[in-house]
């Protein structure tokens, strides 16, 4: 009879308003069967369910969606401190990434997936653009499968103006996408899927972008691309094409409801109008934008225009973490600072972006909510911690107090993958030990 998560403070929605009500979530198979506050019904279900999880002193939420990462960068944590974007790429990312082997890609992705899960993210979009070994993408997908996360491998490419070992020709890009779609798309009971990625406007030719747009639409895929991440990126696009990012992408047809623009730090009003007209989603990565001193995205303006906004950690190379709970606080505080308005973003808006915003970016109506028929992607977050208690408002406690270490139990697709803060899928200590061994080898190889 499934899983019963009982006696927690369950996130519910009353129209546009978020509320937390004491109740239970009943899961059967990979779906949520009931979300209610009914003690008599709960008692019946306690006798019937195979697993009963006591969520007393916990908030019960839909799993967060980490809408943009680079999981291979768990092996690069800390190497890019105190560097702007281009210097960070040249001195930290490129040297190590081009020396990684298939076991490295697997272990890096596995640690990243586990960290995402333990930090409350049940779904992750991994923009993977390092194809220096034949099966690097397969290694990431295998790690997603083994960790138990809902994984979206965004196979990403560049064909010009980029680090030569990381560029590909168009034929290779789509041949590999065909292979990955055939082998992995819809795998693990629908938990694993593909997204098509373009690195950024200045590193992708018009021919590649147009072909990617056609391929994504023809195969029913989402399409993700870095856009206007910093002033330097905008200048590169202006120099290459004489156009700003969105104007050039629109000319190539790279707009639409299946398209996700990541960062958008330097978007102007007329560019936002284009996104609004075409239903493009924006992915906000506040910590990475601060870490690289890229600038501050105009998230409040995006929301005012009715744009869909998802949240993300970005890669561990430009964040050093995959803690989506941490992203909540930075999202709220950074907008208060940008606007000099303490009421710039409410806790409800932040939680919406981290759940529904990510689900909408993926085109998934069955994610990001706790309701009958939705996918059983559920997390519990402890509220009885010294840095959280006493609690006046649960939404505030989650956004401003909680961190990834407070995530207690994680269910993905109806399966408990984290219980009492520990992975139920893999030996965490073994993964860490193996990764540290591989890092020592990579450091010797690169000369660090």
C-alpha positions in Angstrom: 0.0 0.0 0.0 2.9 2.3 -0.4 4.4 5.0 1.8 2.7 7.3 4.4 4.5 10.5 5.4 2.5 11.5 8.5 2.2 14.4 11.0 4.3 16.9 9.1 3.6 20.5 8.2 2.6 19.9 4.6 2.9 22.6 1.9 -0.5 23.2 0.3 -1.7 25.8 -2.1 -4.9 27.9 -1.8 -5.0 29.6 -5.1 -1.8 31.7 -5.3 -1.3 31.4 -1.5 1.1 28.9 0.1 0.0 27.4 3.4 1.5 24.7 5.7 -1.1 22.4 7.3 -0.5 19.5 9.7 -1.3 16.4 7.7 -0.1 13.4 5.7 1.0 12.5 2.2 0.1 9.0 1.0 2.2 7.6 -1.9 1.4 4.6 -4.0 3.8 3.5 -6.7 5.3 6.6 -8.3 2.4 8.9 -7.6 0.9 10.9 -4.7 -2.5 9.3 -3.8 -3.7 11.7 -1.1 -2.7 14.9 0.7 -5.0 15.4 3.7 -5.5 16.4 7.3 -7.7 13.6 8.6 -6.7 11.6 11.7 -9.1 8.8 11.3 -8.0 8.2 7.7 -4.4 8.5 8.7 -4.9 5.7 11.3 -6.3 3.4 8.6 -3.4 4.1 6.3 -0.8 3.6 9.0 -2.0 0.0 9.2 -2.0 -0.5 5.5 1.2 1.2 4.3 4.4 -0.8 4.0 6.5 2.2 5.2 5.3 4.9 7.6 7.6 8.0 8.0 7.1 10.2 11.0 7.5 13.8 9.9 6.7 15.4 13.2 8.7 18.6 13.5 9.3 18.6 9.8 8.0 20.6 6.8 6.9 18.4 4.0 7.5 19.9 0.5 7.6 18.9 -3.1 11.1 18.1 -4.2 13.1 21.2 -5.3 14.2 21.5 -9.0 17.8 22.4 -9.5 17.3 23.8 -13.0 21.0 24.2 -14.0 24.2 22.5 -12.9 27.5 21.1 -14.3 28.0 18.0 -12.2 31.5 17.2 -13.5 32.6 20.3 -11.6 32.3 18.6 -8.2 35.9 17.7 -9.1 36.8 21.4 -9.5 35.4 22.8 -6.2 37.6 25.5 -4.8 39.9 25.8 -7.8 38.1 28.8 -9.2 37.9 31.0 -6.1 38.4 34.8 -6.7 38.4 34.7 -10.5 36.0 36.3 -13.0 34.3 34.1 -15.6 36.8 34.0 -18.4 39.9 33.6 -16.1 37.9 31.0 -14.1 37.4 29.0 -17.3 41.0 29.2 -18.5 42.7 28.5 -15.2 40.3 26.1 -13.4 37.7 24.5 -15.5 39.4 23.7 -18.8 42.7 22.3 -17.5 41.1 19.8 -15.1 38.0 18.9 -17.3 40.1 18.0 -20.3 42.1 15.5 -18.2 39.1 13.7 -16.7 38.4 10.1 -17.6 35.2 8.1 -17.6 35.5 7.0 -14.0 36.1 10.7 -13.0 32.9 11.8 -14.8 30.9 9.0 -13.1 32.2 9.8 -9.6 31.9 13.5 -10.0 28.3 13.2 -11.2 27.5 10.7 -8.4 28.7 13.0 -5.7 26.8 15.9 -7.3 23.6 13.9 -7.5 23.9 12.8 -3.9 24.6 16.3 -2.8 21.6 17.6 -4.7 19.3 14.9 -3.1 20.6 15.5 0.4 20.1 19.3 -0.2 16.4 18.8 -1.2 16.6 18.7 -5.0 14.8 15.7 -6.4 15.4 16.9 -10.0 18.5 18.3 -11.6 19.3 19.5 -15.1 23.0 18.8 -15.8 24.4 20.9 -18.6 27.2 18.6 -19.7 29.6 20.1 -22.2 32.8 18.1 -21.7 32.9 15.3 -24.3 36.6 14.4 -24.2 35.8 10.7 -23.6 33.3 8.8 -25.7 31.0 7.8 -22.8 31.2 10.8 -20.5 27.5 11.6 -21.0 26.7 7.9 -20.3 28.7 8.1 -17.1 26.6 11.0 -15.9 23.3 9.3 -16.7 24.5 6.1 -15.0 25.3 8.2 -11.9 21.9 9.7 -12.0 20.3 6.3 -12.2 22.5 4.9 -9.3 21.8 7.9 -7.0 18.1 7.8 -7.5 17.6 11.4 -8.7 15.3 12.6 -11.4 18.0 13.4 -13.9 17.9 15.5 -17.0 21.2 15.2 -19.0 21.5 18.4 -21.0 24.1 17.4 -23.7 25.7 20.7 -24.6 28.0 21.7 -27.4 30.0 24.6 -28.9 31.4 24.8 -32.4 33.4 28.1 -32.5 35.4 30.6 -30.4 35.9 28.2 -27.5 38.5 25.9 -26.0 39.4 23.6 -29.0 39.2 20.3 -27.1 35.7 21.2 -26.0 34.3 22.0 -29.5 32.4 19.6 -31.8 31.1 19.7 -35.3 27.3 19.7 -35.9 27.2 16.1 -37.2 28.8 14.7 -34.1 26.5 16.6 -31.8 23.3 15.2 -33.3 24.7 11.7 -33.9 25.5 11.5 -30.2 22.1 12.9 -29.3 20.5 10.2 -31.4 22.5 7.6 -29.6 21.8 8.9 -26.1 18.0 9.3 -26.8 17.9 5.7 -28.0 19.7 4.4 -24.9 18.6 6.6 -22.1 15.6 8.9 -22.8 12.7 7.8 -20.6 15.0 5.3 -18.7 14.6 4.2 -15.1 10.9 4.2 -15.4 10.9 7.7 -16.9 13.2 9.2 -14.2 16.1 9.8 -16.7 15.6 12.2 -19.7 17.6 14.2 -22.2 17.7 18.0 -22.8 19.6 19.6 -25.7 22.1 22.3 -24.7 23.9 25.1 -26.4 26.8 26.5 -24.5 26.3 30.2 -25.3 25.6 32.5 -28.3 29.2 33.5 -29.0 30.5 29.9 -28.9 27.8 28.5 -31.1 27.4 29.2 -34.8 24.1 30.3 -36.3 24.0 27.0 -38.2 24.4 25.0 -35.0 21.8 27.0 -33.2 19.2 26.6 -36.0 19.9 22.9 -36.2 19.5 22.5 -32.4 16.2 24.4 -32.4 14.9 22.1 -35.1 16.2 19.0 -33.5 14.7 19.9 -30.1 11.3 20.6 -31.5 11.4 17.5 -33.7 12.2 15.3 -30.7 10.0 17.0 -28.1 13.0 18.2 -26.0 13.7 21.2 -23.9 16.6 23.4 -25.0 18.9 25.2 -22.5 21.6 27.9 -23.2 23.7 30.3 -21.1 22.5 33.8 -22.0 23.8 37.3 -21.0 25.7 35.9 -18.0 27.9 39.0 -17.7 28.9 42.2 -19.4 31.9 40.4 -21.0 29.6 37.8 -22.5 27.3 40.5 -24.0 30.3 42.2 -25.4 31.6 39.0 -27.0 28.2 38.5 -28.7 28.1 42.2 -29.9 31.6 41.8 -31.3 30.8 38.5 -33.1 27.3 39.4 -34.5 26.7 43.1 -33.9 23.6 42.1 -31.8 22.7 41.5 -28.2 22.1 37.9 -27.0 18.3 37.7 -27.2 18.1 39.6 -30.5 20.5 37.2 -32.1 18.9 34.1 -30.6 15.5 35.2 -31.8 16.9 35.6 -35.3 18.0 31.9 -35.1 14.6 30.8 -33.8 15.9 30.0 -30.4 12.8 31.1 -28.5 9.7 29.3 -27.3 8.1 27.5 -24.4 10.6 24.7 -24.6 13.6 27.0 -24.3 15.4 27.9 -21.0 17.8 30.8 -20.8 20.3 30.5 -17.9 21.6 33.5 -16.0 20.1 36.5 -17.9 22.1 38.9 -15.7 22.5 41.6 -18.4 19.1 41.4 -20.2 17.5 44.7 -21.1 13.8 45.6 -21.2 13.3 44.9 -24.9 15.0 41.5 -24.5 12.6 40.7 -21.7 9.7 41.6 -23.9 10.9 39.0 -26.4 11.0 36.3 -23.7 7.5 37.3 -22.5 6.1 37.1 -26.1 7.6 33.6 -26.7 7.2 32.0 -23.3 10.9 31.4 -22.6 11.8 30.3 -19.1 14.7 32.0 -17.1 17.0 30.1 -14.8 18.4 32.2 -11.9 21.7 31.2 -10.3 22.3 33.8 -7.6 25.3 32.2 -5.9 27.3 31.6 -9.1 26.5 35.2 -10.2 28.0 36.5 -7.0 30.9 34.1 -6.9 32.1 35.1 -10.4 31.1 38.8 -9.9 28.9 38.5 -13.0 26.2 40.9 -11.8 22.8 40.8 -10.3 19.8 39.5 -12.3 16.6 41.5 -12.3 14.5 38.7 -10.9 11.7 41.0 -9.5 11.4 42.6 -13.0 11.2 39.1 -14.6 8.4 38.1 -12.2 6.5 41.4 -12.8 6.5 40.7 -16.5 5.0 37.3 -15.8 8.0 35.3 -16.9 8.6 31.8 -15.6 11.6 31.7 -13.3 13.4 28.6 -12.1 16.2 28.5 -9.5 19.6 26.7 -9.7 22.9 26.2 -8.0 24.9 26.3 -11.2 28.0 24.0 -11.2 30.1 23.3 -8.1 33.0 25.1 -9.9 31.2 28.4 -9.6 29.3 27.8 -6.4 31.4 25.1 -4.5 28.1 23.7 -3.4 24.9 22.0 -4.7 22.7 23.1 -1.8 19.4 24.2 -3.2 18.2 25.2 0.3 21.0 27.7 0.5 19.9 29.1 -2.9 16.5 30.1 -1.4 18.0 32.6 1.0 20.5 34.1 -1.5 17.7 34.5 -4.0 15.6 36.5 -1.6 18.4 38.6 -0.1 20.1 39.5 -3.3 16.9 41.0 -4.7 16.3 43.0 -1.6 19.8 44.4 -2.0 19.5 45.1 -5.7 16.2 46.9 -5.3 16.9 48.4 -1.9 13.4 47.1 -1.0 13.1 44.7 2.0 9.8 43.4 0.5 11.2 42.7 -2.9 10.6 38.9 -2.8 8.3 37.0 -0.5 9.1 33.6 0.9 6.2 32.2 -1.1 7.6 33.6 -4.3 11.0 32.0 -3.6 9.5 28.6 -2.8 7.4 28.8 -6.0 10.5 29.4 -8.2 12.3 26.5 -6.6 9.4 24.1 -7.2 6.8 25.2 -9.7 9.2 27.4 -11.6 11.5 24.5 -12.3 8.7 22.1 -13.1 7.2 24.6 -15.6 10.7 25.0 -17.2 10.7 21.3 -17.8 7.1 21.2 -19.0 6.1 19.0 -16.1 2.7 19.7 -14.6 3.2 16.6 -12.3 6.3 18.0 -10.5 6.7 20.8 -8.0 3.4 20.2 -6.2 2.0 18.0 -3.5 -1.4 16.9 -4.8 -3.2 13.8 -5.9 -1.8 12.4 -9.2 1.5 14.3 -9.0 4.8 12.5 -9.1 5.9 11.2 -5.7 8.9 13.5 -5.4 8.7 14.6 -1.8 11.2 16.0 0.8 11.0 16.5 4.6 13.0 19.2 6.2 13.6 19.3 10.0 12.4 22.4 11.8 13.6 21.3 15.3 17.2 22.5 14.9 19.0 25.1 17.0 19.4 27.5 14.0 15.7 27.2 13.0 13.6 26.9 16.3 11.5 28.4 17.5 9.4 28.7 14.4 6.8 31.4 13.8 6.4 31.0 10.1 7.4 27.8 8.3 7.9 29.5 4.9 10.3 31.9 6.6 12.1 29.1 8.4 12.7 27.3 5.1 13.9 30.3 3.1 16.0 32.1 5.8 17.1 29.4 8.3 17.2 25.9 6.8 20.1 24.5 4.9 20.8 21.2 3.1 21.9 19.5 6.3 18.3 19.9 7.6 16.8 17.7 4.8 15.8 14.5 6.5 14.0 12.2 4.0 13.8 12.4 0.2 11.4 10.4 -2.0 11.9 10.3 -5.8 9.4 8.6 -8.0 7.9 6.8 -5.0 11.2 5.5 -3.7 13.0 6.6 -0.5 16.5 7.6 -1.7 17.6 9.6 1.4 16.4 8.5 4.9 17.4 10.4 8.0 20.0 12.4 6.0 21.7 9.3 4.5 21.6 7.9 1.0 19.8 4.6 0.8 21.2 3.9 -2.7 25.0 4.0 -2.3 27.8 3.8 0.2 28.6 7.5 0.8 31.9 7.0 2.4 33.1 4.7 -0.4 32.1 7.3 -3.0 34.0 10.1 -1.2 37.1 7.9 -0.7 37.2 6.9 -4.4 36.7 10.5 -5.5 39.5 11.7 -3.3 41.8 9.1 -4.8 40.9 10.2 -8.4 41.4 13.8 -7.5 44.9 13.1 -6.3 45.6 11.5 -9.6 44.1 14.3 -11.6 46.1 16.9 -9.6 49.3 15.1 -10.4 48.3 14.9 -14.1 47.5 18.6 -14.4 50.4 19.7 -12.2 48.4 21.3 -9.4 
